[in-house]
């Protein structure tokens, strides 16, 4: 149980284009999903918290107009990288929180990640 | 504020030997602690968590972790390492007043045959 999928797993795009990444909780409902970015050999950097039916909460330094997050249902959150540039190239990982109570004891389950390369 | 430290970038152990991956934390309230493992080019897999109760927590794949409040530590352990355990391990903490997880920088575990 507690499976999270991401699509696509890998994407290569040209500079200036937009890329959408989907994150789905397959066997549970998630009120809260999270989007992380990971650079090579580094830890995860939280970008934003996505709550179903409301606006995402972005971490300091993350451009909300560049990284658009939509959490339209309890099983789907999307991250759109708008006008992508080479510096946006990274490994993007989403997670979904098992439980709808928003308790701090809830476990986050992670997707397999999306490798974005912007040429 | 909440923070996690993983003091070792890499841990090397021979197959069949016990392994320990260290983690210390800092929180202002009660800590909720998690261990995750990441294989190359993959997302994180949940191993175990400490919420309350027994200080020794058992998790997936034979891993366990010991919560030590006085030393603010939550070290990951396994009695007998396998080559397939080689991966990147992350410790994470959530303070009772926070909604987000804070991750350590990760420790690469290399198990040699």
Interface residues (C-beta under 8 A of the other chain):
Chain A: X2 X4 X6 X32 X34 X42 X43 X44 X46 X49 X91 X93 X95 X102 X104 X105 X107 X108 X109 X110 X111 X112 X113 X115
Chain B: X32 X34 X36 X41 X42 X43 X44 X45 X46 X49 X51 X90 X94 X95 X96 X97 X98 X99 X100 X101 X103 X104 X105 X106
